[in-house]
Amino acid sequence: MKNPLTWAKGDNMANLKEVIKFLDGELGIKDVEDSSNNGLQVQGKEEVNKIAFAVDACLEVFKKAKDSDMIIVHHGISWNDSLKYLTGLNHSRVKFLMENDISLYAAHLPLDKHPKHGNNAEFCRIFNLKHIQGFGDYHGQIIGFAGEKDTSLNDFVKEINEKLKTKCTVFDFGKKQIKKIAVVSGNGGGEITRQAISNGFDCLITGEAGHSSYVTARDSNINIIVAGHYATETLGVKALMKTIKDKFKVDVKFIDAPTGL
């Protein structure tokens, strides 16, 4: 949708419990170990007609989605025991949602690793990678994907900038003509970078990578395209938005709240 604040109209009202049941099952919420407390984090009204989608659960998104019945995000507000005390920022966020009777649903790693709706699977689809396979072991879970695309590094960076509306930072220490590409959205530094190197990839696509990853890439002659944590993680919620609209015939919209990071 060109205007991120315009509703894509549906013609139906859905029961919150039915939406939650579908999401939990479709995304395999209970099967993924995560520091995020994935699933329904705040409960609102029982019937939903308008569902907003966003990367981050934050007050900017909540205010833009004030007319929503439900918000589905990648980064929620409940991590480990982070909601143990409803004070300060926790209080402000929960208070806003409850006063406006808005449900909040979060899917972190389940939306990174999903083969259909996931950030990394969507990247592979959008950029026409072939021979897709799982990649990126994170605490015993494969969270990313990898594939092949015959292209120059420069052309690929231009394509990513254009399609994701981002500005990539490039650690260009490898081949100028690339083929084997690994993809891990969000933070793919550290161990993920080392896995890309050890598996012989020409290029790693990720959202953010720090100083140590730069040095590791330089010493190991691999390319890393740092495309933005936010930009690489808009893909999953947008894919999920289409699925929810098609299944439940409700109004949907994507709330764009970029961080520039």
C-alpha positions in Angstrom: 0.0 0.0 0.0 1.4 3.4 -0.9 -0.1 5.2 2.1 1.0 3.2 5.2 -1.8 4.7 7.2 -4.7 3.8 4.9 -6.8 0.8 5.7 -7.1 -2.0 3.2 -10.8 -2.6 3.6 -12.3 -6.0 4.5 -15.9 -6.8 5.0 -15.9 -8.9 8.2 -15.6 -9.0 11.9 -13.4 -11.7 13.5 -13.3 -13.2 16.9 -10.1 -12.4 18.8 -9.7 -16.0 20.1 -10.0 -17.3 16.5 -7.3 -14.9 15.2 -5.0 -15.9 18.1 -5.6 -19.6 17.6 -4.7 -19.2 13.9 -1.6 -17.2 14.5 -0.3 -19.4 17.3 -0.7 -22.5 15.0 0.4 -20.9 11.7 3.6 -19.5 13.3 4.3 -22.4 15.6 4.5 -19.9 18.5 4.7 -22.6 21.2 7.5 -24.5 19.4 10.1 -21.7 19.3 12.4 -20.9 22.2 12.7 -17.1 22.5 13.4 -14.4 24.9 10.3 -12.7 23.6 7.0 -13.9 25.2 5.5 -14.5 21.8 1.7 -14.6 21.3 -1.0 -12.4 22.8 0.7 -10.0 25.2 -2.2 -7.6 25.9 -5.8 -8.5 25.5 -8.4 -6.1 24.1 -11.9 -6.3 22.7 -13.3 -9.7 21.8 -14.3 -8.9 18.3 -11.8 -7.3 15.8 -12.4 -5.6 12.5 -9.3 -3.5 12.2 -5.8 -5.1 12.6 -2.6 -3.0 12.3 0.8 -4.5 11.7 4.2 -3.0 12.6 7.8 -3.9 13.4 7.9 -2.5 16.9 5.5 -2.2 19.8 6.1 1.4 20.8 4.0 4.4 21.7 4.5 5.9 18.2 2.9 2.8 16.6 0.2 2.6 19.2 -0.9 6.2 18.6 -0.9 5.7 14.9 -3.0 2.6 15.4 -5.4 4.1 17.9 -8.4 3.2 15.7 -7.3 -0.4 15.6 -8.8 -3.3 17.5 -5.5 -5.3 17.4 -1.8 -4.7 16.6 0.5 -7.5 15.4 4.2 -6.8 15.8 7.6 -8.4 15.4 9.1 -6.8 18.5 6.6 -6.9 21.4 6.7 -5.3 24.9 7.2 -8.5 26.9 10.7 -10.1 27.0 11.6 -12.6 29.7 10.3 -11.0 32.9 10.3 -7.4 31.5 6.7 -6.9 32.4 7.2 -8.0 36.0 6.5 -4.4 37.2 4.0 -2.2 35.4 5.8 1.1 36.1 7.4 3.7 33.9 7.5 2.9 30.2 5.7 -0.5 30.9 2.9 1.4 32.5 2.6 3.9 29.7 2.5 1.3 27.0 0.1 -1.1 28.7 -2.1 1.8 29.9 -2.5 3.1 26.3 -3.5 -0.3 24.9 -5.9 -1.0 27.7 -7.6 2.4 27.7 -8.2 2.0 23.9 -9.1 -1.7 24.3 -6.4 -2.8 21.8 -4.9 -6.3 21.7 -1.2 -6.7 21.1 0.3 -9.8 19.6 4.0 -10.4 19.1 5.9 -12.9 17.0 9.7 -12.5 17.2 11.8 -15.5 16.2 8.8 -17.4 14.8 8.5 -14.6 12.3 12.2 -14.6 11.5 12.4 -18.3 10.7 9.0 -19.0 9.1 9.3 -20.5 5.6 6.2 -18.7 4.3 5.7 -15.5 6.3 9.2 -15.0 7.7 11.5 -12.0 7.2 14.2 -14.1 5.7 12.0 -16.3 3.5 10.3 -13.1 2.2 13.7 -11.5 1.4 14.6 -14.6 -0.6 11.3 -14.4 -2.5 11.5 -10.7 -3.2 15.0 -10.9 -4.5 14.5 -14.1 -6.5 17.1 -16.2 -4.7 17.2 -19.8 -6.0 17.9 -23.2 -4.3 16.7 -22.0 -0.9 17.9 -23.8 2.2 17.9 -23.1 5.9 20.8 -21.1 7.4 21.8 -19.5 10.7 21.9 -21.6 13.9 20.8 -19.5 16.8 20.8 -21.4 20.1 20.0 -24.6 18.2 17.3 -23.1 15.9 17.7 -22.3 12.3 16.4 -18.7 11.9 17.5 -17.7 8.4 17.7 -18.9 4.8 20.3 -18.9 2.1 20.1 -19.2 -1.7 21.8 -18.4 -5.0 21.6 -15.3 -7.2 24.1 -14.5 -10.0 24.7 -10.8 -9.6 27.4 -8.2 -9.0 27.7 -6.9 -5.4 27.1 -3.4 -6.5 23.9 -4.2 -8.5 22.5 -6.3 -5.6 23.1 -3.4 -3.2 21.3 -1.0 -5.5 18.4 -3.4 -5.8 18.1 -3.8 -2.0 18.2 0.0 -1.5 15.4 0.4 -4.0 13.1 -2.4 -3.0 13.5 -2.0 0.8 13.7 1.8 0.7 16.9 1.6 2.8 20.5 2.7 2.5 22.8 -0.3 2.9 26.2 -0.2 4.6 28.5 -2.6 2.7 31.5 -4.4 4.1 32.9 -5.2 0.6 35.8 -7.5 1.3 34.8 -10.4 -0.9 34.0 -11.2 -4.5 32.7 -8.5 -6.7 30.5 -11.0 -8.5 28.5 -13.0 -6.0 26.3 -16.1 -6.1 26.0 -17.9 -2.7 24.0 -15.6 -0.4 23.0 -16.0 3.3 20.2 -14.0 4.8 19.5 -13.3 8.5 17.3 -10.3 9.3 17.8 -8.1 12.3 21.2 -8.6 14.0 23.4 -11.1 12.0 26.7 -10.1 13.5 29.0 -12.3 15.7 28.3 -16.0 15.4 26.0 -15.7 12.3 28.9 -13.9 10.5 31.2 -16.7 11.4 28.7 -19.3 10.2 28.5 -17.5 6.8 32.2 -17.6 6.5 32.6 -21.2 7.5 29.9 -22.3 5.0 31.6 -20.5 2.1 29.1 -17.9 1.3 30.0 -15.0 -0.9 27.7 -12.6 0.9 25.7 -12.2 4.1 22.6 -10.0 4.2 21.6 -8.8 7.6 20.1 -5.8 9.4 22.9 -4.8 11.6 26.5 -5.9 12.2 29.0 -4.3 14.5 32.7 -3.4 14.7 33.8 -7.0 15.3 31.9 -8.2 12.3 33.6 -5.6 10.1 37.0 -6.8 11.2 36.0 -10.5 10.8 34.6 -9.9 7.3 37.8 -8.0 6.3 40.1 -10.8 7.5 37.9 -13.5 6.0 37.3 -11.9 2.6 33.5 -12.0 2.8 30.9 -9.4 1.8 28.3 -8.3 4.3 25.4 -6.1 3.2 24.0 -4.3 6.3 20.5 -3.3 5.1 19.0 -2.0 8.3 17.5 -3.8 11.3 14.1 -2.1 10.7 14.1 -2.4 6.9 14.9 -6.2 6.9 12.1 -6.8 9.5 9.2 -5.1 7.8 9.0 -8.1 5.4 7.5 -10.7 7.8 4.7 -8.5 9.2 3.7 -7.4 5.7 3.5 -11.0 4.5 1.5 -11.9 7.5 -0.8 -9.0 7.0 -1.8 -10.3 3.6 -2.5 -13.8 5.0 -4.7 -12.4 7.8 -6.7 -10.2 5.4 -7.3 -13.1 3.0 -8.3 -15.5 5.8 -10.4 -13.2 8.1 -11.6 -10.5 5.6 -10.8 -7.8 8.1 -9.4 -4.3 7.6 -5.6 -4.2 7.7 -2.8 -1.6 7.5 0.9 -1.4 8.0 2.2 1.2 10.4 5.5 2.5 9.3 7.7 3.8 12.1 11.3 3.6 10.9 14.2 4.0 13.2 16.8 4.7 10.5 18.8 1.8 11.9 
